[in-house]
Amino acid sequence: MRYDIMAAGSGGQGIITLGKLFADAALLQNYETTLIKSYGAEMRGGKANAQVIVSDEKIASPFIEEPDILILFNELSYNAYKKLTTTRTVILYNSSLFKIEDDSAVAVPLQEIVAKNKNARGLNIAMFGAFCAQFDFLNAELAKQAIKDNFEKKGAEIVEKNIRTFEAGYDFVKALRN
């Protein structure tokens, strides 16, 4: 089992944190994992991406050439990274900001999900939940533990808000799949 995951968006959308959450959840499940993060010097508004490999075997190289899973937070990222996709690539994207004309892409209305949960900074958390609902190799309970581990220093209220946002993203995609 091996999944090459790439997440891309703009600085300030939580792309780097999302990559860390993927890697931490994978480690909690005793998977091998790598994380490469990249963001532009302009930070907020600049390009940001995270490349994560999750595997049940040793990983020889952390670089991803053709992602199995591509997570897109904005149209700029779609235009930049769509050339890396293959017929087996699954795309999850923020359908609040743009549309992809591809029946295999999973549209997740992130802005609507975070607004309902009063968590404007939780786009990445909602997408993490959507991801875990779409792909069952990351256990949702251990993913929530990764959220707790990463946000506990910010206080119980932030952890609880992020767990609710994760569950809302998860529930949205689960409903699509049923």
C-alpha positions, 0 to 999 in steps of 0.5 A: 500500500502506498499513496502519493498525496499532494495538497496545493493552495495559497499561503494562509489556507493551511496547506502546510498544516494539512500536510503535517496532519496527514503525516501525523495521522499516518504515523499514529497508524504505524505507516511510513510517511514523508512530508515535503512542504513548500511555500512562496516567500510572500506567505499569505496569498503565495503558492503553498504545497505539501507532498506526503507519501503514506506507505506500509513499506520503506519510502526510498524517495520523498518526491512525488511526480504523479500524485495518486491524490491531488487536493486543491484549494484554489483554481491557480493550484489546479492550473499549476498541478493538473499536468501532474495527474494521470487517469488514476489520480483522484482530485478533491477540491474546494468547489466554493472557489472554482469548478472542475469538469471531471466526474471523478473529482470530488467537489467539497464546498469548504467555505460553506462547511467552515461558515456553518461551523464558525471556523473561518480558518478551518478550510484545511481541517474540513478538507482533512475530514473530507479526505478521510471519508473518501479514502479509508487508509487513514482512520478517522479517529486517529486523524482526530487524535492528530488534530488534538495533538497539533492544536492542544497548545491553542486550547480546548476550544480550538481543538473542539472547533477543529474536531467539529469542522473535521467531522463536518467535512467527513460527513459531507463526503460520506453523504456523497458516497452513500 
